[in-house]
Amino acid sequence: MITVFPYEKLGNQDHGWLHAHYHFNFANYHDENKNGFPPLLVWNDDVIKPGTGFPMHSHRDMEIITCILEGAITHKDNFGNKGVTRKGEMQIMSAGTGITHSEYNHEDIETHLFQIWLEPSELNITPRWENIDIDLKYNNGIFPIASGEKKFKDSKILNIYQEATLYIAKGCVNDSFKYDLEFKRHIYFVVSKGSVRINDIQVDLQDGVRVIKEQEIEFIFQGDSELIILDLPIIT
């Protein structure tokens, strides 16, 4: 079963400095039909104006992944971590026992990002923050970026504390990639650039898609396109 969540039908709020679209319930936005697909709880599509951002605030026991599509975000936390994540890069923060951080757009242009929250499979871990460049390392194809699955334990990709894998898929017009979905797993992906057809279903820029109970998936790219994909265990 393939379900498309069109961008124009996502929950949205405009705070002036922040224009946010919500794939699932978040903050003051609530829809009883959009409770996420555990362990995936949050996928926000945010545009942050220059000179603004999120002041110091705290998280606990959450895996938080931020993908930068345009601009940059500056991270600072109470563990002494500070760094800038730019377009084509990704940051992963494990909140664990508790972390307080801020995220600001100190650039001259708007910053566009996806922020993804996963419930961790292990609680009370030591908080951490890491940054990775996904633009320079990956050409066309489907590549794992971060994972907590056992099959990737000996790889050099970033670790996350959940039996999930984050992939990036890139392709040009008519590029086609097949993906086998394992038993008792599902995927959620968002088109971060261009558009794609998945098993003959059209998916456009910034649309979200959930795939469940489909053994074989075929992605056919409609141009220079990119997908951010999460392969997840089914938690009931």
N, CA and C of each residue as an Amber inpcrd file, in Angstrom:
protein
   708
   0.8490000  -1.1860000   0.0000000   0.0000000   0.0000000   0.0000000
   0.8870000   1.2390000   0.0000000   0.6000000   2.1270000  -0.9110000
   1.3570000   3.3720000  -1.0430000   0.4030000   4.5390000  -0.8030000
   0.7170000   5.3740000   0.1700000  -0.1180000   6.5200000   0.5050000
   0.6960000   7.7930000   0.3340000   0.2000000   8.7110000  -0.4820000
   0.8760000   9.9900000  -0.7250000   0.2400000  11.0620000   0.1490000
   1.0870000  11.8650000   0.7960000   0.6510000  12.9950000   1.6010000
   1.1260000  14.2770000   0.8970000   0.2540000  14.8630000   0.0530000
   0.6790000  16.0270000  -0.7430000   1.1090000  17.1960000   0.1350000
   2.1090000  17.9040000  -0.3230000   2.6480000  19.0370000   0.4290000
   1.5730000  20.0620000   0.7450000   0.6960000  20.3520000  -0.2240000
  -0.3040000  21.4030000  -0.0190000  -1.3760000  21.0010000   1.0000000
  -1.4230000  19.7230000   1.3770000  -2.4000000  19.2720000   2.3640000
  -1.7810000  19.0120000   3.7390000  -0.4950000  19.2950000   3.8860000
   0.1500000  19.1430000   5.1880000  -0.3440000  20.2260000   6.1390000
  -0.2720000  19.9500000   7.4400000  -0.5460000  20.9970000   8.4140000
   0.4840000  22.0990000   8.2660000   0.0750000  23.3500000   8.4730000
   1.0640000  24.4300000   8.3420000   0.7270000  25.5810000   9.2720000
   1.7940000  26.2680000   9.7000000   1.6690000  27.4530000  10.5360000
   2.7210000  28.4650000  10.1080000   2.3150000  29.7170000  10.0510000
   3.2390000  30.7860000   9.6900000   3.4190000  31.6840000  10.9130000
   4.6240000  31.6560000  11.4820000   4.9260000  32.4480000  12.6690000
   5.6600000  33.7440000  12.3300000   5.7280000  34.0580000  11.0440000
   6.4880000  35.2310000  10.6180000   7.9370000  34.8720000  10.3660000
   8.6700000  34.5850000  11.4250000  10.0740000  34.1890000  11.2730000
  10.2150000  32.7350000  10.8300000   9.1650000  31.9240000  11.0470000
   9.1790000  30.4920000  10.7330000   7.9050000  30.1290000   9.9860000
   8.0790000  29.5110000   8.8050000   6.9440000  28.9600000   8.0730000
   7.1150000  27.4510000   8.0750000   6.2260000  26.7610000   8.7830000
   6.3900000  25.3270000   9.0100000   5.2560000  24.5210000   8.3920000
   5.6220000  23.4010000   7.7740000   4.6600000  22.4100000   7.3110000
   4.9120000  21.1190000   8.0870000   3.8250000  20.5200000   8.5660000
   3.9310000  19.3530000   9.4510000   3.3400000  18.1100000   8.7710000
   4.1640000  17.0850000   8.6040000   3.6500000  15.8150000   8.0980000
   2.7980000  15.1240000   9.1560000   3.1500000  15.3430000  10.4420000
   2.4200000  14.7370000  11.5510000   2.1480000  15.7980000  12.6150000
   1.4090000  15.4140000  13.6420000   1.0760000  16.3510000  14.7130000
   2.3440000  16.9020000  15.3660000   2.3190000  18.2040000  15.6530000
   3.4810000  18.8450000  16.2570000   3.0490000  20.1720000  16.8710000
   3.5670000  20.4340000  18.0820000   3.2960000  21.7110000  18.7660000
   1.7890000  21.9680000  18.8110000   1.3360000  23.1130000  18.2760000
  -0.0840000  23.4720000  18.3450000  -0.9130000  22.9060000  17.1970000
  -0.2610000  22.1850000  16.2850000  -1.0020000  21.5770000  15.1790000
  -1.4210000  20.1640000  15.5680000  -2.7220000  19.8740000  15.4070000
  -3.2060000  18.5320000  15.7350000  -4.2840000  18.0970000  14.7560000
  -4.1160000  16.8890000  14.2420000  -5.1000000  16.2190000  13.3970000
  -5.1220000  14.7730000  13.8510000  -6.2790000  14.2890000  14.2580000
  -6.3640000  12.9350000  14.8260000  -5.9180000  11.8500000  13.8560000
  -5.8220000  12.1860000  12.5690000  -5.3810000  11.2110000  11.5660000
  -3.8960000  11.3130000  11.2480000  -3.1670000  12.1880000  11.9590000
  -1.7520000  12.4060000  11.6400000  -0.8850000  12.2460000  12.8900000
  -0.9230000  11.0570000  13.4620000  -0.1700000  10.7900000  14.6890000
   1.2190000  10.2120000  14.4400000   1.6490000  10.2130000  13.1970000
   2.9590000   9.6570000  12.8920000   2.8830000   8.1560000  12.7060000
   4.0070000   7.5680000  12.3520000   4.1130000   6.1300000  12.1480000
   5.2780000   5.6320000  12.9900000   5.0290000   5.3510000  14.2770000
   6.1100000   4.9890000  15.1970000   7.0370000   3.9290000  14.6020000
   8.3580000   4.1260000  14.8030000   8.9890000   5.1100000  15.6930000
   9.1530000   6.5110000  15.1000000   8.6420000   6.7540000  13.8870000
   8.7050000   8.0890000  13.2880000   7.5660000   8.9370000  13.8410000
   7.9030000   9.9890000  14.5800000   6.8930000  10.8270000  15.2160000
   6.7660000  12.2040000  14.5840000   7.8660000  12.7310000  14.0520000
   7.8780000  14.1070000  13.5340000   8.6280000  14.1550000  12.2130000
   8.0420000  14.8440000  11.2410000   8.7650000  15.2310000  10.0130000
   8.2720000  16.6190000   9.6670000   9.0510000  17.6170000  10.0100000
   8.6870000  19.0070000   9.7710000   9.4680000  19.5640000   8.5840000
   8.7870000  20.3490000   7.7720000   9.3750000  21.0230000   6.6120000
   9.3710000  22.5150000   6.9560000  10.5330000  23.0280000   7.3720000
  10.6280000  24.3790000   7.9390000  11.4020000  25.3290000   7.0340000
  10.9050000  26.5580000   6.9550000  11.6420000  27.6590000   6.3250000
  11.8460000  28.7280000   7.3930000  13.1240000  29.0490000   7.6770000
  13.4880000  29.9550000   8.7650000  14.1110000  31.2160000   8.1730000
  13.5810000  32.3620000   8.5560000  14.0830000  33.6210000   8.0100000
  15.4690000  33.9540000   8.5740000  16.2640000  34.7550000   7.8290000
  17.6060000  35.1470000   8.2940000  17.5480000  35.8520000   9.6440000
  18.5400000  35.5840000  10.4630000  18.6640000  36.2510000  11.7500000
  17.6970000  35.7660000  12.8080000  17.0230000  34.6500000  12.5570000
  16.0540000  34.1110000  13.5090000  16.3420000  32.6340000  13.7650000
  15.5930000  32.0510000  14.6840000  15.7800000  30.6360000  14.9530000
  15.1480000  30.2260000  16.2650000  15.5200000  29.0440000  16.6990000
  14.9720000  28.4580000  17.9170000  15.9350000  28.7180000  19.0800000
  15.5140000  29.4700000  20.0970000  16.3900000  29.7000000  21.2570000
  16.5800000  28.4240000  22.0600000  17.4020000  28.5040000  23.0910000
  17.7190000  27.3340000  23.8980000  16.4440000  26.6340000  24.3920000
  16.3650000  25.3390000  24.1420000  15.2560000  24.5140000  24.5930000
  15.7720000  23.0940000  24.7730000  15.0210000  22.2670000  25.4640000
  15.5350000  20.9540000  25.8720000  14.7570000  19.8040000  25.2190000
  15.4770000  18.6800000  25.0520000  14.8960000  17.4250000  24.5770000
  15.4310000  16.2900000  25.4490000  14.6920000  15.1830000  25.4230000
  15.1250000  13.9890000  26.1420000  14.6390000  12.7580000  25.3780000
  15.5100000  11.7410000  25.3060000  15.1680000  10.4460000  24.7160000
  14.4830000  10.5990000  23.3560000  15.2060000  11.2160000  22.4230000
  14.7210000  11.3690000  21.0550000  15.9180000  11.4300000  20.1080000
  15.7910000  10.7690000  18.9460000  16.7790000  10.8850000  17.8770000
  16.2730000  11.9660000  16.9140000  17.0460000  13.0440000  16.7500000
  16.6050000  14.1880000  15.9560000  17.5690000  14.3890000  14.7890000
  17.0290000  14.2860000  13.5790000  17.8190000  14.3820000  12.3470000
  17.3920000  15.6400000  11.6040000  18.3510000  16.4580000  11.2100000
  18.0550000  17.6950000  10.4880000  18.7770000  17.6830000   9.1460000
  18.0080000  17.7930000   8.0460000  18.5560000  17.8060000   6.6870000
  18.4210000  19.2240000   6.1350000  19.5240000  19.8090000   5.7120000
  19.5110000  21.1880000   5.2170000  19.3730000  21.1880000   3.6930000
  18.2900000  21.7960000   3.2050000  18.0260000  21.8620000   1.7680000
  18.5200000  23.1660000   1.1550000  18.4200000  24.2480000   1.9040000
  18.9420000  25.5580000   1.4880000  19.4180000  26.2940000   2.7320000
  20.4450000  27.1420000   2.5590000  20.9420000  27.9360000   3.6720000
  21.7670000  27.1150000   4.6470000  21.6520000  27.4470000   5.9350000
  22.4490000  26.7690000   6.9650000  21.8010000  27.0040000   8.3280000
  22.1460000  26.1520000   9.2690000  21.6650000  26.3070000  10.6410000
  22.8520000  26.1650000  11.5860000  22.9030000  27.0150000  12.5970000
  23.9820000  26.9650000  13.5830000  23.4610000  26.3340000  14.8730000
  24.1260000  25.2690000  15.2750000  23.7510000  24.5160000  16.4820000
  24.6940000  24.8740000  17.6250000  24.1190000  25.0060000  18.8260000
  24.9030000  25.2090000  20.0320000  24.1850000  24.5040000  21.1690000
  24.9330000  23.7560000  22.0180000  24.2610000  23.0450000  23.1080000
  25.0470000  23.1470000  24.4090000  24.4380000  22.6460000  25.4790000
  25.0300000  22.7570000  26.8160000  26.1480000  21.7610000  27.0670000
  26.4840000  20.9370000  26.0700000  27.6220000  20.0320000  26.1780000
  28.8610000  20.6040000  25.4900000  28.7420000  21.8210000  25.0080000
  29.8850000  22.4740000  24.3700000  29.9720000  22.2620000  22.8790000
  29.0130000  21.5320000  22.2920000  29.0060000  21.3530000  20.8430000
  28.5300000  22.6330000  20.1580000  29.2220000  23.0270000  19.1050000
  28.8010000  24.1700000  18.3000000  29.2560000  23.9310000  16.8800000
  28.3710000  24.1400000  15.9350000  28.7370000  23.9280000  14.5470000
  27.6560000  24.3950000  13.5980000  28.0430000  24.5470000  12.3380000
  27.1260000  25.0000000  11.2970000  26.8630000  23.8420000  10.3460000
  25.6020000  23.5540000  10.1080000  25.2000000  22.5380000   9.1420000
  24.6440000  23.2710000   7.9300000  25.2630000  23.0310000   6.7590000
  24.9490000  23.8000000   5.5600000  24.1630000  22.9720000   4.5440000
  23.7420000  23.6290000   3.4750000  23.0300000  22.9560000   2.3930000
  23.7950000  21.7040000   1.9610000  23.0840000  20.5910000   1.8500000
  23.7250000  19.3410000   1.4620000  24.3440000  18.5930000   2.6150000
  24.1350000  19.0900000   3.8220000  24.6530000  18.4100000   5.0040000
  23.4960000  17.9990000   5.9100000  23.8120000  17.1650000   6.8960000
  22.8160000  16.6310000   7.8000000  23.4130000  16.5680000   9.1990000
  22.6070000  16.8700000  10.2150000  23.0680000  16.7130000  11.5920000
  22.1660000  15.7190000  12.3100000  22.7780000  14.9580000  13.2170000
  22.0400000  13.9890000  14.0240000  22.3280000  14.2810000  15.4850000
  21.2590000  14.4220000  16.2630000  21.4040000  14.6810000  17.6880000
  20.6320000  13.6210000  18.4610000  21.3120000  12.9540000  19.3880000
  20.6590000  12.0340000  20.3120000  20.4370000  12.7810000  21.6160000
  19.1670000  12.9650000  21.9970000  18.8690000  13.7380000  23.2070000
  19.1740000  12.9460000  24.4720000  18.9400000  11.6400000  24.4390000
  19.3050000  10.7710000  25.5490000  18.8370000  11.2670000  26.9070000
  19.7770000  11.3630000  27.8370000  19.4510000  11.7530000  29.2120000
  19.0300000  13.2080000  29.3260000  19.1830000  13.9550000  28.2480000
  18.7430000  15.3490000  28.2390000  19.7810000  16.2730000  27.6410000
  19.3600000  17.1090000  26.7050000  20.2560000  18.0770000  26.0820000
  19.4800000  19.3730000  25.8400000  20.1580000  20.4960000  26.0420000
  19.5800000  21.8060000  25.7900000  20.3620000  22.4510000  24.6520000
  19.6540000  22.9090000  23.6100000  20.3610000  23.4440000  22.4410000
  19.5600000  24.5640000  21.7950000  20.2450000  25.2900000  20.9290000
  19.6000000  26.3130000  20.0990000  19.9670000  26.0490000  18.6470000
  19.1080000  26.5280000  17.7290000  19.3520000  26.4170000  16.2990000
  18.9610000  27.7470000  15.6540000  19.9470000  28.4190000  15.0510000
  19.6950000  29.7400000  14.4650000  20.1550000  29.8020000  13.0080000
  19.4340000  30.5830000  12.2430000  19.8380000  30.9020000  10.8820000
  20.6030000  32.2170000  10.9150000  21.9260000  32.1290000  10.8860000
  22.7710000  33.3230000  10.8910000  23.1830000  33.7420000   9.4750000
  22.5220000  33.1620000   8.4690000  22.8640000  33.4520000   7.0800000
  22.0800000  34.6650000   6.5700000  22.3850000  35.0640000   5.3270000
  21.7010000  36.1960000   4.7040000  20.4770000  35.7640000   3.9040000
  20.2430000  34.4570000   3.8200000  19.1110000  33.9220000   3.0700000
  18.2740000  33.0280000   3.9780000  17.0660000  32.6930000   3.5290000
  16.2280000  31.7690000   4.2830000  16.8650000  30.3810000   4.3310000
  16.6700000  29.7040000   5.4270000  17.1160000  28.3220000   5.5630000
  15.9070000  27.4060000   5.4490000  16.0350000  26.4150000   4.5800000
  14.9680000  25.4260000   4.3760000  15.5110000  24.0790000   4.8480000
  14.7740000  23.4360000   5.7340000  15.2560000  22.1700000   6.2920000
  14.1060000  21.2140000   6.5700000  14.4620000  19.9230000   6.6370000
  13.5860000  18.8930000   7.1820000  14.1060000  18.5600000   8.5720000
  13.1940000  18.4740000   9.5530000  13.5980000  17.9530000  10.8520000
  12.7450000  16.7280000  11.1750000  13.4420000  15.6480000  11.5390000
  12.8370000  14.3330000  11.7190000  13.1100000  13.8580000  13.1380000
  12.0690000  13.3890000  13.8300000  12.2310000  12.8610000  15.1770000
  11.8500000  11.3830000  15.1950000  12.7420000  10.5780000  15.7810000
  12.4970000   9.1470000  15.9580000  12.5270000   8.7870000  17.4360000
  11.5850000   7.9590000  17.8600000  11.6760000   7.3750000  19.1930000
  12.8900000   6.4520000  19.2220000  13.7630000   6.5490000  20.2170000
  14.9130000   5.6490000  20.2830000  14.5190000   4.2800000  20.8380000
  15.3000000   3.2810000  20.4920000  15.0850000   1.9330000  21.0390000
  15.8480000   1.7520000  22.3450000  16.7280000   2.7010000  22.6570000
  17.5180000   2.6570000  23.8860000  17.3970000   4.0070000  24.5860000
  17.0020000   3.9810000  25.8440000  16.7820000   5.2150000  26.5940000
  17.9950000   5.5700000  27.4460000  18.0420000   6.8380000  27.8580000
  19.0500000   7.3340000  28.8080000  20.4820000   7.1800000  28.3190000
  20.6910000   7.3210000  27.0130000  22.0620000   7.2810000  26.4940000
  22.7210000   8.6460000  26.6970000  24.0370000   8.6880000  26.5400000
  24.7590000   9.9580000  26.6320000  24.4320000  10.8150000  25.4100000
  23.9800000  12.0430000  25.5910000  23.6390000  12.8880000  24.4450000
  24.8380000  13.0920000  23.5080000  24.5450000  13.2620000  22.2070000
  25.6090000  13.5190000  21.2260000  25.0570000  14.3390000  20.0820000
  25.9750000  14.9810000  19.3340000  25.6480000  15.7510000  18.1440000
  26.7080000  15.4730000  17.1060000  26.2930000  15.1510000  15.8600000
  27.2280000  14.8650000  14.7800000  26.7230000  15.4880000  13.4920000
  27.6670000  15.7630000  12.5920000  27.3740000  16.4240000  11.3310000
  27.9620000  15.5990000  10.1910000  27.2530000  15.5030000   9.0470000
  27.7740000  14.7480000   7.9130000  27.4200000  15.4640000   6.6170000
  28.3510000  15.4290000   5.6530000  28.1400000  16.0110000   4.3290000
  27.5500000  14.9340000   3.4240000  26.3210000  15.1420000   2.9510000
  25.7000000  14.1470000   2.0730000  25.7640000  14.5600000   0.6070000
  26.1810000  15.7890000   0.3220000  26.2390000  16.2660000  -1.0570000
  27.4590000  15.7240000  -1.8000000  28.6080000  15.7380000  -1.1460000
  29.8560000  15.4130000  -1.8330000  30.1270000  13.9140000  -1.9080000
  29.5420000  13.1300000  -1.0060000  29.8970000  11.7150000  -0.9120000
  29.0610000  10.8050000  -1.8000000  27.9000000  11.2700000  -2.2440000
  26.9680000  10.3700000  -2.9010000  26.5670000  10.8790000  -4.2760000
  26.6720000   9.9890000  -5.2830000  26.2320000  10.3030000  -6.6330000
  24.8300000   9.7230000  -6.8280000  24.4950000   9.2550000  -8.0200000
  23.1630000   8.7120000  -8.2580000  23.0560000   7.2890000  -7.7060000
  21.9010000   6.9880000  -7.1070000  21.6670000   5.6950000  -6.4930000
  20.9890000   5.8750000  -5.1460000  20.8600000   4.7930000  -4.4000000
  20.2710000   4.8160000  -3.0690000  21.3430000   4.4030000  -2.0700000
  21.6160000   5.2660000  -1.0860000  22.7270000   5.0460000  -0.1690000
  22.2910000   5.2310000   1.2800000  22.7230000   4.3420000   2.1800000
  22.4420000   4.5400000   3.6070000  23.3090000   5.6600000   4.1750000
  22.7050000   6.5040000   5.0010000  23.4050000   7.6220000   5.6210000
  23.6250000   7.3800000   7.1050000  22.6000000   6.8450000   7.7590000
  22.6690000   6.5870000   9.1940000  21.7470000   5.4150000   9.5120000
  22.1430000   4.6080000  10.4920000  21.3350000   3.4250000  10.7800000
  21.6110000   2.8820000  12.1710000  20.5910000   2.1910000  12.7030000
  20.7600000   1.4150000  13.9170000  20.5000000  -0.0530000  13.6660000
  20.3370000  -0.4230000  12.3880000  20.1080000  -1.8240000  12.0400000
  21.4020000  -2.6330000  12.1500000  21.2660000  -3.8760000  12.5720000
  22.4200000  -4.7440000  12.7770000  23.2030000  -4.9730000  11.4910000
  22.5180000  -4.9750000  10.3530000  23.2060000  -5.2540000   9.0900000
  24.2120000  -4.1630000   8.7260000  24.1040000  -2.9940000   9.3670000
  25.0400000  -1.9000000   9.0920000  26.0270000  -1.6720000  10.2370000
  26.0820000  -2.5860000  11.2070000  26.8990000  -2.3370000  12.4000000
  28.3860000  -2.2240000  12.0960000  28.8560000  -2.8550000  11.0230000
  30.2760000  -2.7970000  10.6830000  30.5880000  -1.7490000   9.6140000
  29.5780000  -0.9690000   9.2200000  29.8070000   0.0640000   8.2180000
  30.2820000   1.3440000   8.8950000  30.6620000   2.3120000   8.1010000
  31.1820000   3.5710000   8.6400000  30.1280000   4.6720000   8.6750000
  28.8650000   4.3230000   8.3880000  27.8230000   5.3400000   8.4270000
  27.4870000   5.6840000   9.8720000  26.8180000   6.8270000  10.0710000
  26.4790000   7.2720000  11.4160000  25.4960000   6.3140000  12.0780000
  25.6410000   6.1690000  13.3720000  24.7470000   5.3110000  14.1400000
  23.5640000   6.1150000  14.6710000  22.3790000   5.5020000  14.6590000
  21.2330000   6.0490000  15.3550000  20.6960000   4.9700000  16.2860000
  20.0740000   5.3920000  17.3650000  19.6150000   4.4530000  18.3810000
  18.1720000   4.0340000  18.1120000  18.0060000   3.3720000  16.9660000
  16.7290000   2.8000000  16.5660000  16.9970000   1.8660000  15.3950000
  16.2070000   0.7930000  15.2870000  16.3800000  -0.1760000  14.1930000
  15.8180000   0.4050000  12.8950000  16.2950000   1.5690000  12.5510000
  15.8490000   2.2790000  11.3530000  17.0690000   2.6740000  10.5330000
  16.8430000   2.9110000   9.2440000  17.9240000   3.3600000   8.3660000
  17.4560000   4.5580000   7.5570000  18.2770000   5.5910000   7.5370000
  18.0260000   6.7810000   6.7380000  18.8350000   6.6690000   5.4480000
  18.1420000   6.7700000   4.3190000  18.7850000   6.7000000   3.0060000
  18.6220000   8.0240000   2.2750000  19.5530000   8.2840000   1.3730000
  19.3650000   9.3350000   0.3830000  19.3420000   8.6570000  -0.9810000
  18.3970000   9.0720000  -1.8250000  18.3030000   8.5290000  -3.1810000
  18.3970000   9.6940000  -4.1530000  19.3090000   9.5720000  -5.1080000
  19.4970000  10.6230000  -6.1080000  19.4260000  10.0090000  -7.4990000
  18.8550000  10.7700000  -8.4360000  18.7670000  10.2740000  -9.7960000
  18.5020000  11.3760000 -10.7970000  18.7500000  11.0680000 -12.0760000
  18.4480000  11.9610000 -13.1860000  17.2330000  11.4190000 -13.9280000
  16.7850000  12.1410000 -14.9450000  15.5800000  11.7590000 -15.6610000
  15.6750000  10.3170000 -16.1660000  14.6380000   9.5470000 -15.8780000
  14.4760000   8.1460000 -16.2710000  15.3980000   7.1760000 -15.5500000
  16.2080000   7.6510000 -14.5970000  16.9330000   6.7100000 -13.7390000
  15.9210000   5.8890000 -12.9580000  16.2000000   4.6090000 -12.8100000
  15.2690000   3.7160000 -12.1320000  16.0310000   2.8820000 -11.1090000
  15.5080000   2.8360000  -9.8790000  16.1180000   2.0620000  -8.8100000
  15.0530000   1.2130000  -8.1330000  15.3760000  -0.0450000  -7.8780000
  14.4540000  -0.9310000  -7.1830000  14.8760000  -1.0870000  -5.7240000
  13.8730000  -1.2510000  -4.8660000  14.1250000  -1.3420000  -3.4280000
  13.2290000  -2.4360000  -2.8650000  13.8240000  -3.3910000  -2.1540000
  13.0780000  -4.4790000  -1.5380000  12.7510000  -4.1200000  -0.0940000
  11.4710000  -4.0980000   0.2160000  11.0150000  -3.7790000   1.5660000
  10.8860000  -5.0670000   2.3670000  11.6230000  -5.1430000   3.4570000
  11.6470000  -6.3610000   4.2570000  10.3510000  -6.5370000   5.0530000
  10.1040000  -7.7650000   5.4620000   8.9070000  -8.1270000   6.2270000
   8.8730000  -7.3620000   7.5500000   7.6780000  -6.8920000   7.9150000
   7.4380000  -6.1400000   9.1510000   8.1980000  -4.8210000   9.2020000
   8.3810000  -4.2330000   8.0080000   8.9950000  -2.9120000   7.9350000
   8.1940000  -2.0400000   6.9760000   8.3650000  -0.7470000   7.0910000
   7.6940000   0.2030000   6.2190000   8.6530000   1.3510000   5.9650000
   8.3510000   2.1730000   4.9660000   9.1910000   3.3340000   4.7140000
   8.3230000   4.5880000   4.6630000   8.9550000   5.6980000   5.0160000
   8.3610000   7.0170000   4.8090000   9.4350000   7.8530000   4.1300000
   9.0690000   8.5030000   3.0320000  10.0570000   9.3440000   2.3590000
   9.4160000  10.6500000   1.9150000  10.2810000  11.6390000   1.7000000
   9.8550000  12.9480000   1.2110000  10.7470000  13.3180000   0.0300000
  10.1370000  13.8810000  -0.9970000  10.8890000  14.3470000  -2.1670000
  11.5200000  15.6910000  -1.8180000  12.8310000  15.7200000  -1.7350000
  13.5430000  16.9460000  -1.3730000  13.9740000  17.7610000  -2.5940000
  13.8940000  17.1330000  -3.7750000  14.2600000  17.8320000  -5.0120000
  13.6030000  17.0990000  -6.1730000  12.9950000  17.8520000  -7.1010000
  12.4440000  17.2390000  -8.3020000  11.1540000  16.4740000  -8.0610000
  11.0130000  15.3290000  -8.7300000   9.8270000  14.4880000  -8.5900000
  10.1910000  13.0610000  -8.9800000   9.3010000  12.1230000  -8.6400000
   9.5850000  10.7110000  -8.8550000   8.2780000   9.9640000  -9.0450000
   8.3320000   8.8510000  -9.7310000   7.2120000   7.9220000  -9.7720000
   7.6060000   6.6900000  -8.9630000   6.6850000   6.2180000  -8.1340000
   6.9320000   5.0310000  -7.3390000   5.8260000   4.0300000  -7.6510000
   6.2100000   2.9170000  -8.2720000   5.2360000   1.9060000  -8.7200000
   4.0790000   2.5600000  -9.4750000   4.4410000   3.4560000 -10.4000000
   3.4950000   4.1510000 -11.2920000   2.6430000   5.2160000 -10.6100000
   2.9940000   5.6040000  -9.3890000   2.2980000   6.6840000  -8.6940000
   3.1890000   7.9130000  -8.7010000   2.6570000   9.0400000  -9.1600000
   3.4340000  10.2720000  -9.2350000   3.5630000  10.9150000  -7.8570000
   4.7950000  11.3270000  -7.5230000   5.0660000  12.0020000  -6.2550000
   5.8770000  13.2550000  -6.5710000   5.3880000  14.4010000  -6.1000000
   5.9960000  15.6790000  -6.4530000   6.8110000  16.2700000  -5.3020000
   7.4440000  17.3920000  -5.5940000   8.3440000  18.0500000  -4.6510000
   7.6820000  18.2690000  -3.2960000   8.3610000  17.8410000  -2.2430000
   7.9900000  18.0160000  -0.8400000   6.7730000  17.1860000  -0.4060000
   6.2740000  16.3300000  -1.2970000   5.2450000  15.3740000  -0.8920000
   5.8620000  14.3150000   0.0110000   5.0650000  13.7990000   0.9430000
   5.4720000  12.6760000   1.7730000   4.7860000  11.4060000   1.2930000
   5.4330000  10.2610000   1.4930000   4.8790000   8.9800000   1.0500000
   5.1520000   7.9060000   2.0920000   4.1150000   7.1560000   2.4460000
   4.3040000   5.9730000   3.2810000   4.0800000   4.7380000   2.4210000
   4.9790000   3.7540000   2.5730000   4.8670000   2.4870000   1.8520000
   4.8800000   1.3510000   2.8680000   3.8510000   0.5050000   2.8230000
   3.7480000  -0.6350000   3.7160000   3.1140000  -1.7950000   2.9500000
   3.5550000  -3.0140000   3.2450000   3.0240000  -4.2250000   2.6140000
   3.2390000  -4.2190000   1.1030000   4.3510000  -3.6830000   0.6790000
   4.7810000  -3.7240000  -0.7220000   6.1730000  -4.3380000  -0.7290000
   6.3130000  -5.4990000  -1.3070000   7.6080000  -6.1770000  -1.2390000
   8.6610000  -5.5000000  -2.1010000   8.2970000  -5.1440000  -3.3240000
   9.2580000  -4.5220000  -4.2370000   8.7740000  -3.1390000  -4.6420000
   9.6650000  -2.1770000  -4.5330000   9.3570000  -0.7910000  -4.8650000
  10.2920000  -0.3560000  -5.9870000   9.7500000   0.3490000  -6.9640000
  10.5870000   0.8970000  -8.0300000  10.4280000   2.4140000  -8.0600000
  11.5620000   3.0990000  -7.9700000  11.5940000   4.5530000  -8.0870000
  12.0370000   4.9120000  -9.5070000  11.2460000   5.7300000 -10.2010000
  11.6340000   6.2290000 -11.5190000  11.7020000   7.7480000 -11.4270000
  12.8920000   8.2980000 -11.5930000  13.1070000   9.7290000 -11.4170000
  12.6490000  10.5040000 -12.6500000  12.0020000  11.6430000 -12.3980000
  11.4260000  12.4560000 -13.4700000  12.3520000  13.5880000 -13.9110000
  13.5260000  13.6400000 -13.3450000  14.5000000  14.6940000 -13.6330000
  15.5600000  14.6330000 -12.5670000  16.3420000  15.6670000 -12.4380000
  17.3590000  15.7310000 -11.3850000  16.6390000  15.8040000 -10.0410000
  16.5790000  14.6780000  -9.3440000  15.7170000  14.5710000  -8.1720000
  16.4350000  13.9060000  -7.0100000  15.8460000  14.0930000  -5.8110000
  16.4380000  13.5540000  -4.5900000  15.3250000  13.1940000  -3.6090000
  15.5030000  12.0820000  -2.9140000  14.5630000  11.6320000  -1.8950000
  15.3060000  11.4190000  -0.5840000  14.6470000  11.7540000   0.5190000
  15.1250000  11.3910000   1.8510000  14.1950000  10.2830000   2.3380000
  14.7600000   9.1160000   2.6140000  13.9670000   7.9130000   2.8780000
  14.2930000   7.3560000   4.2630000  13.2730000   6.9990000   5.0220000
  13.4480000   6.2930000   6.2860000  12.8220000   4.9050000   6.1750000
  13.6340000   3.8750000   6.3830000  13.1640000   2.4860000   6.4560000
  13.0360000   2.1350000   7.9370000  11.8340000   1.7470000   8.3700000
  11.5130000   1.6730000   9.7840000  10.8870000   0.3340000  10.1720000
  11.0960000  -0.0910000  11.4260000  10.3370000  -1.2480000  11.9100000
   8.8820000  -0.8540000  12.1290000   7.9780000  -1.7980000  11.9890000
   6.5790000  -1.5350000  12.2960000   6.3700000  -1.7720000  13.7850000
   5.9760000  -0.7360000  14.4850000   5.7230000  -0.8150000  15.9370000
   4.2340000  -0.6430000  16.1650000   3.6260000  -1.6240000  16.7800000
   2.1700000  -1.5720000  17.0210000   1.8760000  -1.3520000  18.4920000
